[in-house]
Amino acid sequence: MTKNLIDPDLLAIMQCPDCGGELSERAEPPALVCADCGLQYPVRDGIPVMLVDEATKATES
C-alpha cells in the first residue's frame, strides 16, 4: 500500500495554479504534477508548494 502525499479528498479539488489542470501525485521526489501543462509542484514536509515560481517541468529532475 502506498502512502498518499496529500489527502485524496483535498487532491480531488486542487488545480494547477498555472493552467487549472488536474494534479496527480509523484512519490520521488515528492511532487504534484499537472496532467495538462506538465508543471510539477514540490511537496515539502507534507505541504504542497503551489507557487508557479517554485514549479519545474515534469521532465526536469
N, C-alpha and C positions, 0 to 999 in steps of 0.2 A: 504494500500500500504506500503510495506516495503522499507526502505531506504537501498541502496547499500553501503557497506563499501568502495568498490573500483569501479571506473568507469568500466562498463561492457566490453567496448572495450579493456581496459587495462587488465582486468582479463582474457579475452579470449586468450591473448598472453603470459601471465605469466605461468611459470612452477615451480615445486618444485625444489629448488636448489640441493636437495639430490639425487633424482631419475629421475627428468624430468617429473613427473606425473602431471595430471590435478588438478588444485586447485578450491575449492569452498569456498564460504563464510559461516561463522558461526557467528550468531549475539551475543551470550553471552557465555563466554566472547568473544569480537571481535577477530576473527582469520580467517586465510585462512587455509583450511585443504586439504591435499593431498589425492586423492582418491586411489592412489597406495600404498604408504608406510605408510600412516596414521599419518604423522607428521603434526602438526599444528603450524602455524607461527602467532605470535600475531600481532594485528593491534593496534598501539598506536597513539592517536590523529590523526586518519585517515591515518596513514602511516604504510604500512606493513613492519615488520621487517623480512626480508628474509634471515636470518642467521641461518644455521643449528645449531649452538651453542645455539641459543635462542629458538629453536623449542622444542616442547614436543610431546609425543604420544597423539593422539586424545582421547584415553581412560582415560588419566590423567586429573584431574581437576585443 
